[in-house]
Amino acid sequence: MVKSQSLIQKSFRSLTPIYIGVGLLSLVINLLMLTGPLYMLQIYDRVLASGSVPTLMVISAFAFGMFAFYGILDGFRQRILARMARGLIPN
């Protein structure tokens, strides 16, 4: 029993840098989750008050880019976590 615990601890310790990287990646992804609310705030504050279509287009393009970046990072994080899980399962 003690031997298996040390093996598990050793496995998790070897993945510590990856956990830190995934944690930082998750922080960035969670900040990107604010894109929707910030987009709506900018629409109500800038576009509806002035009726400016060019401002709407720029803000919408920026929000689209942030959502695309969010999707790419989230897919990247999922692949990293899946590979980590595969590495922990014994053959």
C-alpha positions, 0 to 999 in steps of 0.5 A: 500500500505504501509503495502504491502511494509513493508511485501516485505521489511521484506521478503527480509530482512529475506533473506539477509544472504542467498543473501550473501551466494549465492553471495559468492558462485557465486564468487567461481563459477565465479573463476571456470569459469577460468578453461578452459582458464587456462587449455589452457594456461597450455597446450600451455605453458607446454605440447606442448613445452615439448611434455610430455603426463604425464603432459597432463594427470595431467593437464586434470584430474585437469581441469576435477575435477574443471569442475565437482566441478563447476557443483556441485556448480552451481546446488547447487546455482540453488536449493538455489535460487529456494527455495528462490523464492518459499519462496517469492511467497505467497500461 
